[in-house]
Amino acid sequence: MNKPELLCPAGDAECLTAALQYGADAVYVGAKEYGMRAAAKNFDFAALRDAVTLAHAQGVKVYLTANILPRNAEIDAFPAFLEQVQSCGIDAVIAADFGLVTMMRRLAPDLAVHASTQTGIVNYQTANALYDLGVSRVVLARELSIAEIAEIRAKTPKALEIEVFVHGAMCMSVSGRCLLSEYMTGRDANRGACAQSCRWKYALMEEKRPGQYFPVDEDGDGSYILNAKDLCLLPYLKELREAGVDSFKIEGRAKAAYYVAGVSNAYRMAIDCLFGEQPREVPEWVTDELNNVSHRPYTVGFAFGQRKDLIWHERNGYIRGYEVVGIVQRSENGRLYVSQRNRFFAGDTVEILMPQTKPPVLTVTDLRNGEGEPIEAANHAVMDCSFLCDLDIPQGAFVRKKVQ
């Protein structure tokens, strides 16, 4: 089987660099308007143009999210927005609203349009209708099983590409269209401003006993009945490809660069192992890397039908086994020069996350500051420091250590 596309998130320029370095075939980004991640830094038009230039120089495609559900005023302003983003050289626009789709087909007929998961595509009839409108790719709903994906593939034109999410956070509405945030806070999730109200702690109160709160389950701290787990389908990439999926998508435009790097690296390695010229099993350390980024407990979602393990009935914390302590600036003369991100000490055991390589383990030896003076701790934010290292480590690699 041909290799599927690895589509990675890039919420800002730092995340874009990480996605490119750690194996993305394509990235999806947001502009300052019309995207579903208002909390991400996103890109103004000048930055978007630079991002496209950088990505294209490495053979990587750039897709722009315009997947909110726009109101009338936003529809009126969209033609000018489309003209601007099109001039940046993007490869496709991801949209959910049928009005925006038809406008783009009329105003920019040569620009590819991908139908967002927000569209709610769960059957082949909808996929075919979108294809007839000029959509070149559908991002299927997360509620589908692999068997249902295969049926959609069998009953749609081969020219219509299929993309699915394989990793990342899910809202309690799974494919979106949630009104809870807007109802409770006035922040519209369907226009990118979700307050994640579903992840708050809830308890039951009987109307004649005000102030007495009862947990909905056995957890005395309350219930998190709407708190979705994170999706992880890395063990089932082969089955997804056999079902006809063309693009594997990682969620995370609001995530930090280390998350983008770690998850992208794991899926890059898995894809290369499974779909290379000489297919082989995915090494265990690759799968383990997904536990080394901040995440909620993982689930396979609906991949094999209706699931009962989608919700995490615990506090809304993340599982975090590692923290980034430095970003590699250069490696020379037997020393590794880093820009500090979190405090670390001489004698600490650290690992280096770098592309397509099992992270080497090092002991911080002969730690020095930016002036070359011996120090016991790198304890000032973004300070320059160095320590002994006889490995060739690329610029931008992440130095991390286990969280105690």
Secondary structure, 3 states (H helix, E strand, C coil): CCCCEEEEECCCHHHHHHHHHCCCCEEEEEECCCCCCCCCCCECHHHHHHHHHHHHHCCCEEEEEECCCCCHHHHHHHHHHHHHHHHCCCCEEEECCHHHHHHHHHHCCCCEEEECHHHCCCCHHHHHHHHHCCCCEEECCCCCCHHHHHHHHHCCCCCCEEEEEEEEECECCECCCCCHHHHHHCCCHHHCCCCCHHHCCECEECCCCCCCEECCCCCCCCECCCCECEEECHHHHHHHHHCCCCEEEECCCCCCHHHHHHHHHHHHHHHHHHHCCCCCCCCHHHHHHCCCCCECCEECCCCCCCCCCCECCCCCCCECCEEEEEEEEEEECCEEEEEECCCEECCCEEEEECCCCCCCEEECCCCEECCCCECCEECCCCCEEEEECCCCCCCCCEEEEECC
